[in-house]
C-alpha cells in the first residue's frame, strides 16, 4: 500500500517555528511503517529562512488574501511554508492508494482547503483522509469546509486503521517514538513525549477530548531514543508532554538515566511543567540534564481563578518551587512562568501586578494568549460568538474592543521590559 502523507501550511497573521513538528502524525506514520506501509511524506513547513541557536526560526512565507471573517484585522495574512508550486513539484507521480492530511490549530483550516483542492486535481479519485487536532475539535465544520473523503478524530483511530485494512493495537501505538530519519533529511531539533494525556482537567484545556488516559512510555525506551539522536549530533530535545513531572518516581528514573548518558545536550519545555510536582531532587535533575529556561504553568496569582481553572497550583506551590530551582543552581532569569493573557473579563492591572511579583522572585514572565478552545468549559459560554474557527485565533482577542486590545499590546511591552533585566543571563544560557 502506498500512502502520501502531508503536513499542511500555516495560514495566519503570524507564525514561527517554536519547535513545531506534527508529533502525533509522525507517530501514526511510524506505526504504519512498522506495518510495512510505504509512505511518501511532505512537510509544507520544513523550510525556514532563519535559525537560532536552539533550532527555532522563521518560516518562508508569502502574503495572501485575508479571509473575510477576519478582514477587519489590520495585519497581513500569510501562507507560511513552501509555495504551492514547490508542493506540486514534490508530489509523487507513482500510484497512490490513499492520502493522509493532518491538522493542528483549528484556525489554520483555510490552508487545508487549498491543499485538498490541489490534491484533488493531482490525484482524482484517490481517497483523502483528514485527522489531527482541527479534525477532532471541529469535526462537523471540517466536514463542510474540507473536500476530503473521511475525517477521523483522535478517539477513532481504530476505525481509521480498519478502513485501510491495518491491524491496530492502541497499547503498541502509544509506545511508538517517531523515526524522524524516515521523514526528514535534516533535523534542527527532536520533539518527543514520555507520556500521553493529562490527569488534570482545566476549564480552558481540551486535552480530554484530544488525548487518552494518562500513560507513559518506559524510561529505558526514552533514554535509548535520546541517546540515538544525541549520537547523531542533535543538541536540542523538546518535551511535548502535558504532564511531564506528574509521575515523580518515573521522571526521576528518566532524568537520572539521561544524566548517566553524559551527552552535552539541551532540553526545552514549551508545554510547561507543573509547579506542584517539582521537588528539590527533580529541580536538581533538571539542572543536571541541561534544561534551558524551563517553563512552568501558573496562569494567574488570583486564588479564586486558580480554583476555577482546575486548582492545579497555588501561590504556596510557586514559592516553594522557585526555592527548589534556585537551590538547584538556576539563576534569576533562567526559568519562566506562564501567565494567561486575554481571557474574558480579565483585569489587566492585576496581570501587571502578577508579572511584577514574579519578576521580583527571579522568574521571567511568558504571556500565554488565551484562546477559547472547542469542547472546553469556557468555550461553551462563548461559542455563539465563535461561528468560524478562524475566530479561535489567540492573537485576535475577539472578546474585546479595539481599545482593550491596544491595552493588551501595552501589557506585552510592559512584560518585555520586565524581562529585559534578564537579557544578559538569557544570552549566556543560549551559548
Helices and strands as residue ranges (DSSP letters): E 2-7, E 10-12, H 23-34, E 38-43, E 61-64, G 68-70, E 77-80, H 84-90, E 98-102, G 106-108, H 109-122, E 127-130, H 133-137, H 139-145, E 150-151, G 154-156, H 157-163, H 170-174, G 180-182, E 190-192, E 195-196, H 207-210, E 215-216, H 219-230, E 236-239, H 248-261, E 266-268, E 273-274, G 275-277, H 280-289, E 294-299, H 303-308, H 315-328, E 335-341, H 348-360, E 364-369, H 377-380, G 383-385, G 389-392, H 402-420, H 423-429
